[in-house]
Amino acid sequence: MKKKNFLLVILGGILLMIIVLFSLPALRFTDAEKEGISVLTEKVKYFPEEDLRVKVDNQRDEVLCFSSCYPYYLQKKNSKNEWDTFSYVACQKEDIVTQCIEPKKSKTFETVLPYLANGVYRLAISACLGCNINDKFEEEKKFYSNEFIVKKN
């Protein structure tokens, strides 16, 4: 009897681990994905000044383009569970469209994180839909990445 119960507990544990492993990608699901855009960082934990890679997947039927000045904004979650956007200096050049992702395609971008305090962050990506390279950039939508943690050692 004891061997049978032990086997059931082991099988239950294995089944639970399989369910957790298959549900992990769902935990990173973002509101942007509901609109056909996926914005996911390569990792969920970073160190200050580390390279951050983000993959933008465009499953919409129209081209998705970005600003030449500020293709993304860094945001930090505050103590009220709200998002504070980092201040950026005014763009010193004309803000035009310089990068686009064709429909049903994706691109990976890389940036070096500035020296950041410990906390929870995300990227806010300004985009225009159906625009063209060299058009004047005008934000139509903002898409947000998954949350990621920055922690010193």
C-alpha positions, 0 to 999 in steps of 0.5 A: 500500500505504501509503495502505491501511495508513494508512486502516486505522489511521485507521478503527481509531482511530475505532472505538476512540474510538466504543467508549470513548465508548459505554462511559463510562456503564458506568464509572460503574455502581454497586452500588446500580444492581444493586438497582434504585437509581441514585445518580449525581452530575452531574459526576465532578470538583468544586471545594471549596464547589461545588454538587453535584447528585445524581440518585437513580433508583428503578427498584424496585417500592416507594417509596424514602424518606429521613431528615429529619436526614441524607439523605446522608453524605459519605465520603472514600477513605483511603490504605488504599482504604477509606471514612471517613464524616464525623462528624455532630452528633446530630440536634436534632429527631425523625428522620422521613421527609420526602422519597420517590421513587415507584417507577420515578421519579427526583429530583435533589437539590442540596447545597453541598459543604463546604470539602473537601481534595483527594481521592476522595469519594462519598455514602452515602444512607440509605433506607427502602423502602415507608415513608411521609412523616412515619413515624419514619425507620429506615434499611433500606438504604444506597446509594452514589453513584459516586466523584467527585473534589474538587480545588482548581484 
